[in-house]
Amino acid sequence: MTLDQLTHFLGWCSLPNITILLFSTVFLYAFSEPVQKIHSRLFDLEESSLPRIYFKYLAGYKILIIVFNLVPYISLRIIA
């Protein structure tokens, strides 16, 4: 695998991950009440603690995308 192929691969891997992150963020904030009710019943959690859990999920996912997709992609683009 060449550096050019790896750069393209990381670029295409970033696209669905960022799309999932944006979709999850919009969905959780647009439909927060029904989603919180479903999750509180499904996982036996208090509805008041769910926004903090959602924030941790979105923050963790964003950090993983940055570390494993965007930083290597940008680094390879700078090298090339």
mmCIF file of the N, C-alpha and C atoms, coordinates in Angstrom:
data_MODEL
# 
_entry.id   MODEL 
# 
loop_
_atom_site.group_PDB 
_atom_site.id 
_atom_site.type_symbol 
_atom_site.label_atom_id 
_atom_site.label_alt_id 
_atom_site.label_comp_id 
_atom_site.label_asym_id 
_atom_site.label_entity_id 
_atom_site.label_seq_id 
_atom_site.pdbx_PDB_ins_code 
_atom_site.Cartn_x 
_atom_site.Cartn_y 
_atom_site.Cartn_z 
_atom_site.occupancy 
_atom_site.B_iso_or_equiv 
_atom_site.pdbx_formal_charge 
_atom_site.auth_seq_id 
_atom_site.auth_comp_id 
_atom_site.auth_asym_id 
_atom_site.auth_atom_id 
_atom_site.pdbx_PDB_model_num 
ATOM 1   N N  . MET A 1 1  ? 0.853   -1.177 0.000  1.00 0.00 ? 1  MET A N  1 
ATOM 2   C CA . MET A 1 1  ? 0.000   0.000  0.000  1.00 0.00 ? 1  MET A CA 1 
ATOM 3   C C  . MET A 1 1  ? 0.896   1.237  0.000  1.00 0.00 ? 1  MET A C  1 
ATOM 4   N N  . THR A 1 2  ? 0.635   2.131  -0.925 1.00 0.00 ? 2  THR A N  1 
ATOM 5   C CA . THR A 1 2  ? 1.433   3.352  -1.023 1.00 0.00 ? 2  THR A CA 1 
ATOM 6   C C  . THR A 1 2  ? 0.855   4.421  -0.098 1.00 0.00 ? 2  THR A C  1 
ATOM 7   N N  . LEU A 1 3  ? 1.636   5.488  0.102  1.00 0.00 ? 3  LEU A N  1 
ATOM 8   C CA . LEU A 1 3  ? 1.158   6.593  0.935  1.00 0.00 ? 3  LEU A CA 1 
ATOM 9   C C  . LEU A 1 3  ? -0.054  7.270  0.312  1.00 0.00 ? 3  LEU A C  1 
ATOM 10  N N  . ASP A 1 4  ? -0.088  7.336  -0.991 1.00 0.00 ? 4  ASP A N  1 
ATOM 11  C CA . ASP A 1 4  ? -1.235  7.934  -1.672 1.00 0.00 ? 4  ASP A CA 1 
ATOM 12  C C  . ASP A 1 4  ? -2.505  7.117  -1.437 1.00 0.00 ? 4  ASP A C  1 
ATOM 13  N N  . GLN A 1 5  ? -2.386  5.805  -1.506 1.00 0.00 ? 5  GLN A N  1 
ATOM 14  C CA . GLN A 1 5  ? -3.540  4.945  -1.242 1.00 0.00 ? 5  GLN A CA 1 
ATOM 15  C C  . GLN A 1 5  ? -3.986  5.057  0.209  1.00 0.00 ? 5  GLN A C  1 
ATOM 16  N N  . LEU A 1 6  ? -3.035  5.115  1.119  1.00 0.00 ? 6  LEU A N  1 
ATOM 17  C CA . LEU A 1 6  ? -3.368  5.248  2.537  1.00 0.00 ? 6  LEU A CA 1 
ATOM 18  C C  . LEU A 1 6  ? -4.047  6.582  2.819  1.00 0.00 ? 6  LEU A C  1 
ATOM 19  N N  . THR A 1 7  ? -3.578  7.633  2.167  1.00 0.00 ? 7  THR A N  1 
ATOM 20  C CA . THR A 1 7  ? -4.197  8.951  2.326  1.00 0.00 ? 7  THR A CA 1 
ATOM 21  C C  . THR A 1 7  ? -5.642  8.926  1.843  1.00 0.00 ? 7  THR A C  1 
ATOM 22  N N  . HIS A 1 8  ? -5.871  8.347  0.688  1.00 0.00 ? 8  HIS A N  1 
ATOM 23  C CA . HIS A 1 8  ? -7.238  8.245  0.170  1.00 0.00 ? 8  HIS A CA 1 
ATOM 24  C C  . HIS A 1 8  ? -8.107  7.378  1.084  1.00 0.00 ? 8  HIS A C  1 
ATOM 25  N N  . PHE A 1 9  ? -7.554  6.294  1.577  1.00 0.00 ? 9  PHE A N  1 
ATOM 26  C CA . PHE A 1 9  ? -8.295  5.407  2.473  1.00 0.00 ? 9  PHE A CA 1 
ATOM 27  C C  . PHE A 1 9  ? -8.730  6.147  3.738  1.00 0.00 ? 9  PHE A C  1 
ATOM 28  N N  . LEU A 1 10 ? -7.803  6.879  4.357  1.00 0.00 ? 10 LEU A N  1 
ATOM 29  C CA . LEU A 1 10 ? -8.146  7.613  5.575  1.00 0.00 ? 10 LEU A CA 1 
ATOM 30  C C  . LEU A 1 10 ? -9.159  8.716  5.296  1.00 0.00 ? 10 LEU A C  1 
ATOM 31  N N  . GLY A 1 11 ? -9.050  9.335  4.143  1.00 0.00 ? 11 GLY A N  1 
ATOM 32  C CA . GLY A 1 11 ? -10.027 10.363 3.775  1.00 0.00 ? 11 GLY A CA 1 
ATOM 33  C C  . GLY A 1 11 ? -11.424 9.785  3.632  1.00 0.00 ? 11 GLY A C  1 
ATOM 34  N N  . TRP A 1 12 ? -11.522 8.630  2.986  1.00 0.00 ? 12 TRP A N  1 
ATOM 35  C CA . TRP A 1 12 ? -12.830 7.990  2.812  1.00 0.00 ? 12 TRP A CA 1 
ATOM 36  C C  . TRP A 1 12 ? -13.340 7.385  4.112  1.00 0.00 ? 12 TRP A C  1 
ATOM 37  N N  . CYS A 1 13 ? -12.444 6.985  5.003  1.00 0.00 ? 13 CYS A N  1 
ATOM 38  C CA . CYS A 1 13 ? -12.880 6.481  6.323  1.00 0.00 ? 13 CYS A CA 1 
ATOM 39  C C  . CYS A 1 13 ? -13.434 7.616  7.179  1.00 0.00 ? 13 CYS A C  1 
ATOM 40  N N  . SER A 1 14 ? -12.894 8.804  6.988  1.00 0.00 ? 14 SER A N  1 
ATOM 41  C CA . SER A 1 14 ? -13.357 9.951  7.768  1.00 0.00 ? 14 SER A CA 1 
ATOM 42  C C  . SER A 1 14 ? -14.782 10.343 7.400  1.00 0.00 ? 14 SER A C  1 
ATOM 43  N N  . LEU A 1 15 ? -15.121 10.226 6.151  1.00 0.00 ? 15 LEU A N  1 
ATOM 44  C CA . LEU A 1 15 ? -16.437 10.666 5.683  1.00 0.00 ? 15 LEU A CA 1 
ATOM 45  C C  . LEU A 1 15 ? -17.604 9.967  6.387  1.00 0.00 ? 15 LEU A C  1 
ATOM 46  N N  . PRO A 1 16 ? -17.672 8.630  6.415  1.00 0.00 ? 16 PRO A N  1 
ATOM 47  C CA . PRO A 1 16 ? -18.814 8.014  7.114  1.00 0.00 ? 16 PRO A CA 1 
ATOM 48  C C  . PRO A 1 16 ? -18.778 8.241  8.620  1.00 0.00 ? 16 PRO A C  1 
ATOM 49  N N  . ASN A 1 17 ? -17.579 8.298  9.201  1.00 0.00 ? 17 ASN A N  1 
ATOM 50  C CA . ASN A 1 17 ? -17.501 8.530  10.640 1.00 0.00 ? 17 ASN A CA 1 
ATOM 51  C C  . ASN A 1 17 ? -18.004 9.916  11.026 1.00 0.00 ? 17 ASN A C  1 
ATOM 52  N N  . ILE A 1 18 ? -17.628 10.915 10.260 1.00 0.00 ? 18 ILE A N  1 
ATOM 53  C CA . ILE A 1 18 ? -18.105 12.274 10.542 1.00 0.00 ? 18 ILE A CA 1 
ATOM 54  C C  . ILE A 1 18 ? -19.605 12.362 10.282 1.00 0.00 ? 18 ILE A C  1 
ATOM 55  N N  . THR A 1 19 ? -20.092 11.680 9.262  1.00 0.00 ? 19 THR A N  1 
ATOM 56  C CA . THR A 1 19 ? -21.532 11.656 8.979  1.00 0.00 ? 19 THR A CA 1 
ATOM 57  C C  . THR A 1 19 ? -22.306 11.021 10.131 1.00 0.00 ? 19 THR A C  1 
ATOM 58  N N  . ILE A 1 20 ? -21.798 9.917  10.648 1.00 0.00 ? 20 ILE A N  1 
ATOM 59  C CA . ILE A 1 20 ? -22.456 9.262  11.789 1.00 0.00 ? 20 ILE A CA 1 
ATOM 60  C C  . ILE A 1 20 ? -22.454 10.175 13.006 1.00 0.00 ? 20 ILE A C  1 
ATOM 61  N N  . LEU A 1 21 ? -21.331 10.856 13.248 1.00 0.00 ? 21 LEU A N  1 
ATOM 62  C CA . LEU A 1 21 ? -21.249 11.775 14.385 1.00 0.00 ? 21 LEU A CA 1 
ATOM 63  C C  . LEU A 1 21 ? -22.252 12.910 14.239 1.00 0.00 ? 21 LEU A C  1 
ATOM 64  N N  . LEU A 1 22 ? -22.335 13.504 13.068 1.00 0.00 ? 22 LEU A N  1 
ATOM 65  C CA . LEU A 1 22 ? -23.299 14.595 12.851 1.00 0.00 ? 22 LEU A CA 1 
ATOM 66  C C  . LEU A 1 22 ? -24.735 14.106 12.968 1.00 0.00 ? 22 LEU A C  1 
ATOM 67  N N  . PHE A 1 23 ? -25.036 12.953 12.381 1.00 0.00 ? 23 PHE A N  1 
ATOM 68  C CA . PHE A 1 23 ? -26.379 12.400 12.465 1.00 0.00 ? 23 PHE A CA 1 
ATOM 69  C C  . PHE A 1 23 ? -26.751 12.107 13.920 1.00 0.00 ? 23 PHE A C  1 
ATOM 70  N N  . SER A 1 24 ? -25.842 11.512 14.672 1.00 0.00 ? 24 SER A N  1 
ATOM 71  C CA . SER A 1 24 ? -26.105 11.197 16.081 1.00 0.00 ? 24 SER A CA 1 
ATOM 72  C C  . SER A 1 24 ? -26.346 12.459 16.887 1.00 0.00 ? 24 SER A C  1 
ATOM 73  N N  . THR A 1 25 ? -25.542 13.479 16.641 1.00 0.00 ? 25 THR A N  1 
ATOM 74  C CA . THR A 1 25 ? -25.691 14.735 17.373 1.00 0.00 ? 25 THR A CA 1 
ATOM 75  C C  . THR A 1 25 ? -27.040 15.386 17.084 1.00 0.00 ? 25 THR A C  1 
ATOM 76  N N  . VAL A 1 26 ? -27.375 15.495 15.823 1.00 0.00 ? 26 VAL A N  1 
ATOM 77  C CA . VAL A 1 26 ? -28.656 16.108 15.442 1.00 0.00 ? 26 VAL A CA 1 
ATOM 78  C C  . VAL A 1 26 ? -29.819 15.286 15.971 1.00 0.00 ? 26 VAL A C  1 
ATOM 79  N N  . PHE A 1 27 ? -29.740 13.971 15.841 1.00 0.00 ? 27 PHE A N  1 
ATOM 80  C CA . PHE A 1 27 ? -30.817 13.106 16.288 1.00 0.00 ? 27 PHE A CA 1 
ATOM 81  C C  . PHE A 1 27 ? -31.015 13.195 17.805 1.00 0.00 ? 27 PHE A C  1 
ATOM 82  N N  . LEU A 1 28 ? -29.917 13.187 18.569 1.00 0.00 ? 28 LEU A N  1 
ATOM 83  C CA . LEU A 1 28 ? -30.036 13.233 20.029 1.00 0.00 ? 28 LEU A CA 1 
ATOM 84  C C  . LEU A 1 28 ? -30.590 14.561 20.517 1.00 0.00 ? 28 LEU A C  1 
ATOM 85  N N  . TYR A 1 29 ? -30.259 15.653 19.830 1.00 0.00 ? 29 TYR A N  1 
ATOM 86  C CA . TYR A 1 29 ? -30.763 16.942 20.278 1.00 0.00 ? 29 TYR A CA 1 
ATOM 87  C C  . TYR A 1 29 ? -32.136 17.272 19.711 1.00 0.00 ? 29 TYR A C  1 
ATOM 88  N N  . ALA A 1 30 ? -32.455 16.803 18.536 1.00 0.00 ? 30 ALA A N  1 
ATOM 89  C CA . ALA A 1 30 ? -33.762 17.082 17.945 1.00 0.00 ? 30 ALA A CA 1 
ATOM 90  C C  . ALA A 1 30 ? -34.859 16.229 18.575 1.00 0.00 ? 30 ALA A C  1 
ATOM 91  N N  . PHE A 1 31 ? -34.526 15.000 18.922 1.00 0.00 ? 31 PHE A N  1 
ATOM 92  C CA . PHE A 1 31 ? -35.510 14.072 19.487 1.00 0.00 ? 31 PHE A CA 1 
ATOM 93  C C  . PHE A 1 31 ? -35.098 13.625 20.883 1.00 0.00 ? 31 PHE A C  1 
ATOM 94  N N  . SER A 1 32 ? -34.668 14.575 21.703 1.00 0.00 ? 32 SER A N  1 
ATOM 95  C CA . SER A 1 32 ? -34.113 14.214 23.010 1.00 0.00 ? 32 SER A CA 1 
ATOM 96  C C  . SER A 1 32 ? -35.135 13.556 23.936 1.00 0.00 ? 32 SER A C  1 
ATOM 97  N N  . GLU A 1 33 ? -36.341 14.060 23.976 1.00 0.00 ? 33 GLU A N  1 
ATOM 98  C CA . GLU A 1 33 ? -37.334 13.495 24.904 1.00 0.00 ? 33 GLU A CA 1 
ATOM 99  C C  . GLU A 1 33 ? -37.704 12.050 24.579 1.00 0.00 ? 33 GLU A C  1 
ATOM 100 N N  . PRO A 1 34 ? -38.095 11.732 23.339 1.00 0.00 ? 34 PRO A N  1 
ATOM 101 C CA . PRO A 1 34 ? -38.431 10.328 23.059 1.00 0.00 ? 34 PRO A CA 1 
ATOM 102 C C  . PRO A 1 34 ? -37.227 9.394  23.197 1.00 0.00 ? 34 PRO A C  1 
ATOM 103 N N  . VAL A 1 35 ? -36.058 9.865  22.795 1.00 0.00 ? 35 VAL A N  1 
ATOM 104 C CA . VAL A 1 35 ? -34.860 9.027  22.894 1.00 0.00 ? 35 VAL A CA 1 
ATOM 105 C C  . VAL A 1 35 ? -34.518 8.767  24.358 1.00 0.00 ? 35 VAL A C  1 
ATOM 106 N N  . GLN A 1 36 ? -34.630 9.788  25.189 1.00 0.00 ? 36 GLN A N  1 
ATOM 107 C CA . GLN A 1 36 ? -34.334 9.616  26.614 1.00 0.00 ? 36 GLN A CA 1 
ATOM 108 C C  . GLN A 1 36 ? -35.324 8.661  27.269 1.00 0.00 ? 36 GLN A C  1 
ATOM 109 N N  . LYS A 1 37 ? -36.586 8.740  26.899 1.00 0.00 ? 37 LYS A N  1 
ATOM 110 C CA . LYS A 1 37 ? -37.569 7.817  27.458 1.00 0.00 ? 37 LYS A CA 1 
ATOM 111 C C  . LYS A 1 37 ? -37.259 6.377  27.070 1.00 0.00 ? 37 LYS A C  1 
ATOM 112 N N  . ILE A 1 38 ? -36.908 6.182  25.798 1.00 0.00 ? 38 ILE A N  1 
ATOM 113 C CA . ILE A 1 38 ? -36.580 4.826  25.330 1.00 0.00 ? 38 ILE A CA 1 
ATOM 114 C C  . ILE A 1 38 ? -35.354 4.298  26.051 1.00 0.00 ? 38 ILE A C  1 
ATOM 115 N N  . HIS A 1 39 ? -34.301 5.106  26.130 1.00 0.00 ? 39 HIS A N  1 
ATOM 116 C CA . HIS A 1 39 ? -33.066 4.653  26.764 1.00 0.00 ? 39 HIS A CA 1 
ATOM 117 C C  . HIS A 1 39 ? -33.232 4.450  28.270 1.00 0.00 ? 39 HIS A C  1 
ATOM 118 N N  . SER A 1 40 ? -34.025 5.291  28.905 1.00 0.00 ? 40 SER A N  1 
ATOM 119 C CA . SER A 1 40 ? -34.211 5.120  30.354 1.00 0.00 ? 40 SER A CA 1 
ATOM 120 C C  . SER A 1 40 ? -34.959 3.820  30.658 1.00 0.00 ? 40 SER A C  1 
ATOM 121 N N  . ARG A 1 41 ? -35.927 3.471  29.827 1.00 0.00 ? 41 ARG A N  1 
ATOM 122 C CA . ARG A 1 41 ? -36.640 2.205  30.018 1.00 0.00 ? 41 ARG A CA 1 
ATOM 123 C C  . ARG A 1 41 ? -35.782 1.006  29.618 1.00 0.00 ? 41 ARG A C  1 
ATOM 124 N N  . LEU A 1 42 ? -35.065 1.140  28.527 1.00 0.00 ? 42 LEU A N  1 
ATOM 125 C CA . LEU A 1 42 ? -34.287 0.035  27.988 1.00 0.00 ? 42 LEU A CA 1 
ATOM 126 C C  . LEU A 1 42 ? -33.118 -0.346 28.896 1.00 0.00 ? 42 LEU A C  1 
ATOM 127 N N  . PHE A 1 43 ? -32.427 0.660  29.437 1.00 0.00 ? 43 PHE A N  1 
ATOM 128 C CA . PHE A 1 43 ? -31.230 0.397  30.236 1.00 0.00 ? 43 PHE A CA 1 
ATOM 129 C C  . PHE A 1 43 ? -31.424 0.665  31.722 1.00 0.00 ? 43 PHE A C  1 
ATOM 130 N N  . ASP A 1 44 ? -32.647 0.949  32.129 1.00 0.00 ? 44 ASP A N  1 
ATOM 131 C CA . ASP A 1 44 ? -32.977 1.209  33.533 1.00 0.00 ? 44 ASP A CA 1 
ATOM 132 C C  . ASP A 1 44 ? -32.095 2.327  34.113 1.00 0.00 ? 44 ASP A C  1 
ATOM 133 N N  . LEU A 1 45 ? -32.113 3.473  33.428 1.00 0.00 ? 45 LEU A N  1 
ATOM 134 C CA . LEU A 1 45 ? -31.358 4.643  33.849 1.00 0.00 ? 45 LEU A CA 1 
ATOM 135 C C  . LEU A 1 45 ? -32.321 5.784  34.132 1.00 0.00 ? 45 LEU A C  1 
ATOM 136 N N  . GLU A 1 46 ? -31.859 6.726  34.940 1.00 0.00 ? 46 GLU A N  1 
ATOM 137 C CA . GLU A 1 46 ? -32.664 7.917  35.195 1.00 0.00 ? 46 GLU A CA 1 
ATOM 138 C C  . GLU A 1 46 ? -32.542 8.860  33.997 1.00 0.00 ? 46 GLU A C  1 
ATOM 139 N N  . GLU A 1 47 ? -33.645 9.481  33.634 1.00 0.00 ? 47 GLU A N  1 
ATOM 140 C CA . GLU A 1 47 ? -33.632 10.387 32.486 1.00 0.00 ? 47 GLU A CA 1 
ATOM 141 C C  . GLU A 1 47 ? -32.736 11.594 32.724 1.00 0.00 ? 47 GLU A C  1 
ATOM 142 N N  . SER A 1 48 ? -32.545 11.994 33.971 1.00 0.00 ? 48 SER A N  1 
ATOM 143 C CA . SER A 1 48 ? -31.718 13.157 34.265 1.00 0.00 ? 48 SER A CA 1 
ATOM 144 C C  . SER A 1 48 ? -30.231 12.894 34.010 1.00 0.00 ? 48 SER A C  1 
ATOM 145 N N  . SER A 1 49 ? -29.802 11.639 34.045 1.00 0.00 ? 49 SER A N  1 
ATOM 146 C CA . SER A 1 49 ? -28.386 11.329 33.827 1.00 0.00 ? 49 SER A CA 1 
ATOM 147 C C  . SER A 1 49 ? -28.048 11.089 32.355 1.00 0.00 ? 49 SER A C  1 
ATOM 148 N N  . LEU A 1 50 ? -29.055 10.949 31.513 1.00 0.00 ? 50 LEU A N  1 
ATOM 149 C CA . LEU A 1 50 ? -28.818 10.622 30.108 1.00 0.00 ? 50 LEU A CA 1 
ATOM 150 C C  . LEU A 1 50 ? -28.127 11.723 29.303 1.00 0.00 ? 50 LEU A C  1 
ATOM 151 N N  . PRO A 1 51 ? -28.436 13.011 29.488 1.00 0.00 ? 51 PRO A N  1 
ATOM 152 C CA . PRO A 1 51 ? -27.698 14.024 28.710 1.00 0.00 ? 51 PRO A CA 1 
ATOM 153 C C  . PRO A 1 51 ? -26.182 13.967 28.940 1.00 0.00 ? 51 PRO A C  1 
ATOM 154 N N  . ARG A 1 52 ? -25.762 13.695 30.156 1.00 0.00 ? 52 ARG A N  1 
ATOM 155 C CA . ARG A 1 52 ? -24.335 13.575 30.450 1.00 0.00 ? 52 ARG A CA 1 
ATOM 156 C C  . ARG A 1 52 ? -23.746 12.355 29.734 1.00 0.00 ? 52 ARG A C  1 
ATOM 157 N N  . ILE A 1 53 ? -24.474 11.266 29.705 1.00 0.00 ? 53 ILE A N  1 
ATOM 158 C CA . ILE A 1 53 ? -24.023 10.053 29.018 1.00 0.00 ? 53 ILE A CA 1 
ATOM 159 C C  . ILE A 1 53 ? -23.937 10.304 27.515 1.00 0.00 ? 53 ILE A C  1 
ATOM 160 N N  . TYR A 1 54 ? -24.924 10.997 26.948 1.00 0.00 ? 54 TYR A N  1 
ATOM 161 C CA . TYR A 1 54 ? -24.894 11.319 25.527 1.00 0.00 ? 54 TYR A CA 1 
ATOM 162 C C  . TYR A 1 54 ? -23.694 12.203 25.197 1.00 0.00 ? 54 TYR A C  1 
ATOM 163 N N  . PHE A 1 55 ? -23.428 13.189 26.065 1.00 0.00 ? 55 PHE A N  1 
ATOM 164 C CA . PHE A 1 55 ? -22.300 14.088 25.838 1.00 0.00 ? 55 PHE A CA 1 
ATOM 165 C C  . PHE A 1 55 ? -20.985 13.315 25.861 1.00 0.00 ? 55 PHE A C  1 
ATOM 166 N N  . LYS A 1 56 ? -20.840 12.383 26.796 1.00 0.00 ? 56 LYS A N  1 
ATOM 167 C CA . LYS A 1 56 ? -19.620 11.569 26.864 1.00 0.00 ? 56 LYS A CA 1 
ATOM 168 C C  . LYS A 1 56 ? -19.475 10.705 25.613 1.00 0.00 ? 56 LYS A C  1 
ATOM 169 N N  . TYR A 1 57 ? -20.577 10.142 25.142 1.00 0.00 ? 57 TYR A N  1 
ATOM 170 C CA . TYR A 1 57 ? -20.553 9.331  23.918 1.00 0.00 ? 57 TYR A CA 1 
ATOM 171 C C  . TYR A 1 57 ? -20.106 10.156 22.725 1.00 0.00 ? 57 TYR A C  1 
ATOM 172 N N  . LEU A 1 58 ? -20.719 11.327 22.535 1.00 0.00 ? 58 LEU A N  1 
ATOM 173 C CA . LEU A 1 58 ? -20.376 12.168 21.391 1.00 0.00 ? 58 LEU A CA 1 
ATOM 174 C C  . LEU A 1 58 ? -18.947 12.682 21.490 1.00 0.00 ? 58 LEU A C  1 
ATOM 175 N N  . ALA A 1 59 ? -18.514 13.048 22.685 1.00 0.00 ? 59 ALA A N  1 
ATOM 176 C CA . ALA A 1 59 ? -17.147 13.541 22.864 1.00 0.00 ? 59 ALA A CA 1 
ATOM 177 C C  . ALA A 1 59 ? -16.131 12.435 22.599 1.00 0.00 ? 59 ALA A C  1 
ATOM 178 N N  . GLY A 1 60 ? -16.374 11.247 23.107 1.00 0.00 ? 60 GLY A N  1 
ATOM 179 C CA . GLY A 1 60 ? -15.462 10.133 22.886 1.00 0.00 ? 60 GLY A CA 1 
ATOM 180 C C  . GLY A 1 60 ? -15.375 9.753  21.421 1.00 0.00 ? 60 GLY A C  1 
ATOM 181 N N  . TYR A 1 61 ? -16.504 9.721  20.759 1.00 0.00 ? 61 TYR A N  1 
ATOM 182 C CA . TYR A 1 61 ? -16.525 9.378  19.334 1.00 0.00 ? 61 TYR A CA 1 
ATOM 183 C C  . TYR A 1 61 ? -15.784 10.426 18.509 1.00 0.00 ? 61 TYR A C  1 
ATOM 184 N N  . LYS A 1 62 ? -15.985 11.696 18.868 1.00 0.00 ? 62 LYS A N  1 
ATOM 185 C CA . LYS A 1 62 ? -15.303 12.777 18.162 1.00 0.00 ? 62 LYS A CA 1 
ATOM 186 C C  . LYS A 1 62 ? -13.789 12.677 18.346 1.00 0.00 ? 62 LYS A C  1 
ATOM 187 N N  . ILE A 1 63 ? -13.343 12.389 19.552 1.00 0.00 ? 63 ILE A N  1 
ATOM 188 C CA . ILE A 1 63 ? -11.907 12.248 19.811 1.00 0.00 ? 63 ILE A CA 1 
ATOM 189 C C  . ILE A 1 63 ? -11.332 11.080 19.024 1.00 0.00 ? 63 ILE A C  1 
ATOM 190 N N  . LEU A 1 64 ? -12.041 9.963  18.970 1.00 0.00 ? 64 LEU A N  1 
ATOM 191 C CA . LEU A 1 64 ? -11.568 8.817  18.204 1.00 0.00 ? 64 LEU A CA 1 
ATOM 192 C C  . LEU A 1 64 ? -11.465 9.128  16.710 1.00 0.00 ? 64 LEU A C  1 
ATOM 193 N N  . ILE A 1 65 ? -12.427 9.868  16.184 1.00 0.00 ? 65 ILE A N  1 
ATOM 194 C CA . ILE A 1 65 ? -12.375 10.256 14.777 1.00 0.00 ? 65 ILE A CA 1 
ATOM 195 C C  . ILE A 1 65 ? -11.167 11.152 14.519 1.00 0.00 ? 65 ILE A C  1 
ATOM 196 N N  . ILE A 1 66 ? -10.947 12.096 15.406 1.00 0.00 ? 66 ILE A N  1 
ATOM 197 C CA . ILE A 1 66 ? -9.814  13.008 15.227 1.00 0.00 ? 66 ILE A CA 1 
ATOM 198 C C  . ILE A 1 66 ? -8.494  12.260 15.303 1.00 0.00 ? 66 ILE A C  1 
ATOM 199 N N  . VAL A 1 67 ? -8.342  11.396 16.305 1.00 0.00 ? 67 VAL A N  1 
ATOM 200 C CA . VAL A 1 67 ? -7.067  10.710 16.524 1.00 0.00 ? 67 VAL A CA 1 
ATOM 201 C C  . VAL A 1 67 ? -6.776  9.674  15.444 1.00 0.00 ? 67 VAL A C  1 
ATOM 202 N N  . PHE A 1 68 ? -7.767  8.891  15.071 1.00 0.00 ? 68 PHE A N  1 
ATOM 203 C CA . PHE A 1 68 ? -7.515  7.770  14.164 1.00 0.00 ? 68 PHE A CA 1 
ATOM 204 C C  . PHE A 1 68 ? -7.814  8.042  12.696 1.00 0.00 ? 68 PHE A C  1 
ATOM 205 N N  . ASN A 1 69 ? -8.507  9.131  12.392 1.00 0.00 ? 69 ASN A N  1 
ATOM 206 C CA . ASN A 1 69 ? -8.815  9.424  11.001 1.00 0.00 ? 69 ASN A CA 1 
ATOM 207 C C  . ASN A 1 69 ? -8.235  10.753 10.528 1.00 0.00 ? 69 ASN A C  1 
ATOM 208 N N  . LEU A 1 70 ? -8.583  11.829 11.211 1.00 0.00 ? 70 LEU A N  1 
ATOM 209 C CA . LEU A 1 70 ? -8.227  13.146 10.713 1.00 0.00 ? 70 LEU A CA 1 
ATOM 210 C C  . LEU A 1 70 ? -6.750  13.482 10.866 1.00 0.00 ? 70 LEU A C  1 
ATOM 211 N N  . VAL A 1 71 ? -6.170  13.217 12.024 1.00 0.00 ? 71 VAL A N  1 
ATOM 212 C CA . VAL A 1 71 ? -4.753  13.551 12.227 1.00 0.00 ? 71 VAL A CA 1 
ATOM 213 C C  . VAL A 1 71 ? -3.853  12.771 11.271 1.00 0.00 ? 71 VAL A C  1 
ATOM 214 N N  . PRO A 1 72 ? -4.018  11.445 11.123 1.00 0.00 ? 72 PRO A N  1 
ATOM 215 C CA . PRO A 1 72 ? -3.180  10.756 10.129 1.00 0.00 ? 72 PRO A CA 1 
ATOM 216 C C  . PRO A 1 72 ? -3.418  11.250 8.699  1.00 0.00 ? 72 PRO A C  1 
ATOM 217 N N  . TYR A 1 73 ? -4.670  11.544 8.367  1.00 0.00 ? 73 TYR A N  1 
ATOM 218 C CA . TYR A 1 73 ? -4.987  12.035 7.025  1.00 0.00 ? 73 TYR A CA 1 
ATOM 219 C C  . TYR A 1 73 ? -4.296  13.372 6.764  1.00 0.00 ? 73 TYR A C  1 
ATOM 220 N N  . ILE A 1 74 ? -4.410  14.292 7.695  1.00 0.00 ? 74 ILE A N  1 
ATOM 221 C CA . ILE A 1 74 ? -3.794  15.614 7.526  1.00 0.00 ? 74 ILE A CA 1 
ATOM 222 C C  . ILE A 1 74 ? -2.273  15.495 7.495  1.00 0.00 ? 74 ILE A C  1 
ATOM 223 N N  . SER A 1 75 ? -1.720  14.639 8.337  1.00 0.00 ? 75 SER A N  1 
ATOM 224 C CA . SER A 1 75 ? -0.270  14.431 8.342  1.00 0.00 ? 75 SER A CA 1 
ATOM 225 C C  . SER A 1 75 ? 0.225   13.893 7.009  1.00 0.00 ? 75 SER A C  1 
ATOM 226 N N  . LEU A 1 76 ? -0.480  12.926 6.467  1.00 0.00 ? 76 LEU A N  1 
ATOM 227 C CA . LEU A 1 76 ? -0.083  12.383 5.166  1.00 0.00 ? 76 LEU A CA 1 
ATOM 228 C C  . LEU A 1 76 ? -0.251  13.408 4.040  1.00 0.00 ? 76 LEU A C  1 
ATOM 229 N N  . ARG A 1 77 ? -1.265  14.236 4.137  1.00 0.00 ? 77 ARG A N  1 
ATOM 230 C CA . ARG A 1 77 ? -1.445  15.292 3.133  1.00 0.00 ? 77 ARG A CA 1 
ATOM 231 C C  . ARG A 1 77 ? -0.318  16.308 3.197  1.00 0.00 ? 77 ARG A C  1 
ATOM 232 N N  . ILE A 1 78 ? 0.148   16.620 4.411  1.00 0.00 ? 78 ILE A N  1 
ATOM 233 C CA . ILE A 1 78 ? 1.262   17.566 4.556  1.00 0.00 ? 78 ILE A CA 1 
ATOM 234 C C  . ILE A 1 78 ? 2.554   16.964 4.013  1.00 0.00 ? 78 ILE A C  1 
ATOM 235 N N  . ILE A 1 79 ? 2.780   15.675 4.285  1.00 0.00 ? 79 ILE A N  1 
ATOM 236 C CA . ILE A 1 79 ? 3.994   15.006 3.808  1.00 0.00 ? 79 ILE A CA 1 
ATOM 237 C C  . ILE A 1 79 ? 4.016   14.961 2.285  1.00 0.00 ? 79 ILE A C  1 
ATOM 238 N N  . ALA A 1 80 ? 2.867   14.677 1.681  1.00 0.00 ? 80 ALA A N  1 
ATOM 239 C CA . ALA A 1 80 ? 2.798   14.566 0.217  1.00 0.00 ? 80 ALA A CA 1 
ATOM 240 C C  . ALA A 1 80 ? 2.862   15.949 -0.363 1.00 0.00 ? 80 ALA A C  1 
# 
